[in-house]
Amino acid sequence: ELISSISSIIPHYDAFLLDLWGVVHDGSQLYPNVRETLVAMKKSGKKVIFLSNAPRGASRVAKVLSELGIEPALYDHIVSSGEVGFYWLEADRAQLENSQMGNRYYLISAEKDKDLLENLNYEQVDNLKNADFILNLGFGSEEQTLEDYEDILQDAADLSLLMLCLNPDLEVIKISGGLFPCAGAIAKEYVALGGEVEWFGKPYPAVYEFAHKLLGGVDKKHILAVGDSLETDIPGAKNFGVDSALVTGGILKGHDTADIKEMILALGLRPNYLLPKFGL
């Protein structure tokens, strides 16, 4: 269903799982009327969880939101892929069967995210030969490309190192229209080279299960996931069994409705709603 505003469907749901980058903000500023939309949701008694593939802890995400003008009163929880990955590592990799993975990791990350494991018993190493696994949080800068990591990834694949990818997104878009690659692009290349990847975040089920527990048992039929990605947001919602709304003004900006519908059909997806933007 093609709708012009999310306001028409807010009454139909009790809880909302909202993507951040591409829906709420573009990495540097809020999209128009986002704050007003969140105010309307909370006034209506709705539960709001920000479900993000950000490779950092929830407190770091909250700080950014606060700086953008989204205070904690406007949402109930933040669930990030970085947070879920952190808890998984904190639990001694219990979810990996027969894991022999040690605590030394080779880091691929921007400077701002390097402190993710600061309080855990893990050691960062600079030589792949001394590493037990790779922690992939994303490109070091917006100027870097996959070519900058080709040798590292090939060497890691030759060593059969497991990669933990804490942001499955392939790319994000700014309001300016600029596209920037994410950790998922590095992980996808690693798989192509024969490497093994453990994924954290959308569209994988663990992050949705984590969010659902925080909602305190809200029936899945009354949950709507809102996102702009046909790679992560929409398939993740489909696999978890909740309704979804695809925002066409984020990463799909530049594609007309006919193109987007063709893409949806080709991927075998069926979001419940298409809307140009999240803001009212």
BELNORDA-V461512 format. One record per backbone hydrogen bond with DSSP energy under -1.0 kcal/mol. NH is the residue of the N-H (numbers start at 1). CO is the residue of the C=O. If there is no record, write none. Layout:
nh-><NH,NH>
co-><CO,CO>
This chain:
nh-><3,9,10,12,13,14,15,16,17,18,19,22,23,24,25,26,31,34,37,38,39,40,41,42,43,44,45,46,47,49,50,51,52,56,61,62,63,64,65,66,67,68,70,74,75,76,77,79,81,82,84,85,86,87,88,89,90,91,92,93,96,99,105,106,108,113,114,116,118,120,122,123,125,130,131,132,133,134,135,136,137,148,149,153,154,155,156,157,158,159,160,161,163,164,165,166,172,174,177,180,182,184,185,187,188,189,190,191,192,193,194,195,198,200,204,209,210,211,212,213,214,215,216,222,223,224,225,226,227,234,236,237,238,239,240,241,242,243,245,246,247,248,253,255,260,261,262,263,264,265,266,267,269,272,273,274,275>
co-><274,6,6,9,10,222,222,47,224,49,226,25,20,20,20,29,24,31,33,34,35,36,37,38,39,40,42,41,14,16,77,18,79,54,57,58,59,60,61,62,63,64,65,71,72,48,48,50,52,54,80,81,82,83,84,85,86,87,89,88,93,96,123,133,135,110,111,113,115,117,120,103,105,127,128,104,104,162,106,164,108,145,146,149,150,151,152,153,154,155,157,156,196,134,198,136,180,178,174,172,170,169,182,183,184,185,186,187,188,189,191,190,163,165,201,205,206,207,208,209,210,211,213,219,220,15,243,17,245,229,232,233,234,235,236,237,237,223,225,273,227,275,250,252,256,257,258,259,260,261,262,263,264,244,244,1,246>
